[in-house]
């Protein structure tokens, strides 16, 4: 089986990235999202070290959206060198940046992705209605990636109308992940990708340990159980979607 880890913060992990990459022998490609200027530059450095295996994105996370006016020019400068814009979006759970700042940063990064014809990686936590409205206005499509999707059936069906890509992470395998699995059940497998969100959201049986790209297959196995299809079919389908999204 060959997997694509569509969201993996190797540059934020603290462990040697090369070790994590070497252990992920079933993972063909790894997308490393930036969450600010520094981490976006670090992601580009990893992509340069591992051409064809590691791919960088550049963006500003909603937690730091209050710094958008300061970092905007540098993010835009990096945008031409990466495969996608983001991680951007809205997080009204922690609200580490004011909601208006989050929306302004998100809107500008959506526009940047549109101008450059690049995918956009979207973080959505306790902000489904606002994210939906902003994506609908921006004209979302298959290259709009809903990272670590945790919506239930109702929101999953609504976002399906936009033709977006749903990327599933560890929560789909958690004991507490019933709502996520119910959401996944109404989404066609062909509209999904898998991710680890390394070093976060480690799936069982490794809960409590730092995550890593080798564990993306555990996310795929959880989806296989939801859809009642073979795990290798999940690998094939999600990798094909990643190829579409990132233009490989």
C-alpha positions in Angstrom: 0.0 0.0 0.0 1.1 3.5 -0.8 -0.3 6.4 1.3 -0.2 10.2 1.1 0.0 12.0 4.5 -1.8 15.2 3.4 -1.0 17.1 6.6 2.1 16.5 8.7 3.9 19.1 10.7 7.4 17.6 10.6 8.9 21.0 11.2 7.0 21.4 14.5 7.7 17.9 15.9 11.0 18.3 17.7 12.3 14.9 16.6 14.7 14.5 13.6 12.4 14.7 10.5 14.6 12.3 8.7 13.9 9.5 11.2 10.2 10.0 10.9 10.3 10.0 7.1 12.5 6.9 7.0 10.0 5.0 9.3 7.1 5.9 7.0 8.1 3.4 4.3 4.5 3.0 3.2 4.0 6.7 2.7 4.9 7.9 -0.8 4.3 11.7 -0.2 4.1 13.9 2.8 2.6 17.4 2.8 4.1 19.7 5.5 1.9 22.8 6.1 3.2 26.1 7.4 1.4 27.8 10.2 3.4 31.1 10.1 6.4 32.5 8.2 9.0 30.6 10.2 7.3 27.2 9.9 6.5 27.8 6.2 10.2 28.5 5.5 11.2 25.4 7.5 8.7 23.3 5.5 10.3 24.5 2.3 13.7 23.5 3.7 12.4 20.0 4.3 10.9 19.9 0.8 14.3 20.9 -0.7 16.0 18.1 1.3 13.4 15.5 0.2 12.4 16.3 -3.4 9.4 14.3 -4.6 8.7 13.0 -1.2 8.0 16.1 1.0 6.0 19.0 -0.2 5.6 22.4 1.6 2.7 24.8 2.1 2.8 28.4 3.3 0.2 30.1 5.4 -0.8 31.7 8.7 -2.9 29.6 11.2 -6.0 31.2 12.7 -4.4 31.1 16.2 -1.9 33.7 14.9 -4.2 35.6 12.6 -3.7 38.8 14.6 -0.2 38.9 13.1 -1.5 38.7 9.5 -0.7 42.4 8.6 2.9 41.8 9.7 3.4 38.4 8.1 1.3 38.9 4.9 4.0 40.1 2.6 6.3 37.2 3.6 3.6 34.6 3.2 2.8 36.0 -0.2 6.5 35.8 -1.1 6.7 32.2 -0.2 3.4 31.3 -1.9 4.9 30.8 -5.3 7.3 28.2 -4.0 4.8 25.8 -2.3 2.1 23.3 -3.4 -0.7 25.0 -1.4 -1.8 27.9 0.8 -2.5 27.4 4.5 -3.0 26.2 7.1 -5.5 29.0 7.4 -9.2 29.0 8.5 -11.2 29.8 11.7 -10.9 28.5 15.2 -13.6 29.8 17.5 -12.9 27.2 20.1 -9.6 28.6 21.4 -10.1 32.1 20.0 -6.4 32.9 20.3 -6.9 35.7 17.8 -10.0 37.9 17.6 -12.7 36.5 15.2 -12.5 39.5 12.9 -8.7 39.1 12.5 -9.2 35.4 11.8 -11.8 36.2 9.1 -9.6 38.8 7.5 -6.6 36.5 7.4 -8.7 33.6 6.1 -10.3 35.7 3.4 -7.0 37.1 2.2 -5.4 33.6 2.0 -8.4 32.3 0.1 -8.0 35.1 -2.3 -4.3 34.4 -2.6 -5.0 30.7 -3.4 -7.5 31.8 -6.0 -5.1 34.2 -7.7 -2.3 31.6 -7.8 -4.6 28.7 -8.7 -3.3 26.7 -5.7 -5.1 24.5 -3.2 -6.0 25.9 0.2 -5.8 24.0 3.5 -8.5 25.0 5.9 -8.7 24.6 9.7 -12.2 24.6 11.1 -13.0 24.3 14.7 -16.3 25.4 16.2 -16.8 27.6 13.1 -18.6 25.5 10.6 -21.2 28.1 9.6 -18.7 30.9 9.1 -16.2 28.7 7.2 -19.0 27.4 5.0 -20.2 30.9 4.2 -16.6 32.1 3.4 -15.8 29.1 1.2 -19.1 29.4 -0.6 -18.4 33.1 -1.3 -14.8 32.3 -2.5 -16.0 29.6 -4.8 -14.6 26.4 -3.1 -13.9 23.2 -5.0 -12.0 20.0 -4.9 -8.7 21.8 -4.2 -10.2 23.2 -1.0 -9.0 20.9 1.8 -11.0 20.6 5.0 -8.1 19.5 7.2 -8.8 17.2 10.1 -12.5 17.1 9.3 -14.6 16.5 12.4 -18.1 17.4 11.2 -21.0 15.1 11.7 -23.5 14.1 9.0 -25.3 17.4 8.8 -22.3 19.6 8.2 -20.6 16.9 6.0 -23.6 16.9 3.7 -23.6 20.7 3.5 -19.9 21.0 2.7 -20.4 18.2 0.1 -22.4 20.7 -1.9 -19.2 22.8 -2.4 -17.3 19.9 -3.9 -14.5 20.2 -1.3 -12.0 17.6 -0.2 -12.3 16.2 3.3 -9.1 15.2 5.0 -9.5 12.8 8.0 -7.0 12.5 10.9 -6.8 10.5 14.1 -10.2 11.5 15.6 -11.9 9.2 13.1 -10.3 6.3 15.0 -10.8 7.6 18.5 -13.2 5.9 20.9 -14.9 9.3 21.2 -15.0 9.7 17.4 -18.5 8.4 16.7 -19.7 11.8 15.3 -16.7 11.9 13.0 -17.3 8.4 11.7 -21.0 9.2 11.1 -19.9 12.2 9.1 -17.4 10.1 7.1 -20.2 7.6 6.3 -22.1 10.2 4.2 -19.0 11.3 2.3 -18.0 9.5 -0.9 -14.5 8.0 -0.4 -13.4 9.6 -3.7 -13.7 13.1 -2.0 -11.3 12.3 0.9 -7.7 12.2 1.9 -5.9 11.0 5.0 -3.4 12.8 7.3 -1.7 12.4 10.7 -1.4 16.1 11.7 1.9 15.0 13.3 2.8 15.4 16.1 -0.8 15.7 17.2 -4.0 13.5 17.3 -2.2 10.2 17.5 -4.7 7.3 16.7 -5.1 4.3 18.9 -3.3 2.1 20.0 -0.6 4.8 20.3 -2.7 7.5 22.1 -0.5 9.6 24.4 2.5 9.3 22.1 3.6 11.9 19.5 2.1 11.1 16.1 4.2 10.4 13.0 3.5 9.9 9.3 3.9 6.1 9.5 0.6 6.0 11.5 -1.5 7.4 8.6 -2.4 3.9 7.8 -4.3 3.7 11.1 -6.5 6.5 9.9 -7.1 4.7 6.6 -8.0 1.5 8.5 -10.6 3.4 10.5 -12.2 4.8 7.3 -12.1 1.3 5.8 -14.2 0.1 8.6 -16.7 3.0 8.2 -17.0 2.3 4.4 -16.7 -1.5 4.6 -14.0 -1.6 1.9 -10.5 -3.0 2.0 -7.7 -0.8 3.5 -5.6 -0.9 0.3 -8.6 0.5 -1.5 -8.7 3.4 0.9 -5.0 4.0 0.2 -5.6 4.0 -3.5 -8.6 6.3 -3.4 -7.2 8.8 -1.0 -3.8 8.9 -2.8 -5.6 9.5 -6.1 -7.5 12.4 -4.5 -4.3 13.9 -3.2 -2.8 13.7 -6.6 -5.7 15.7 -8.0 -5.6 18.3 -5.2 -1.9 19.0 -5.2 -1.4 18.6 -9.0 1.2 15.8 -8.9 
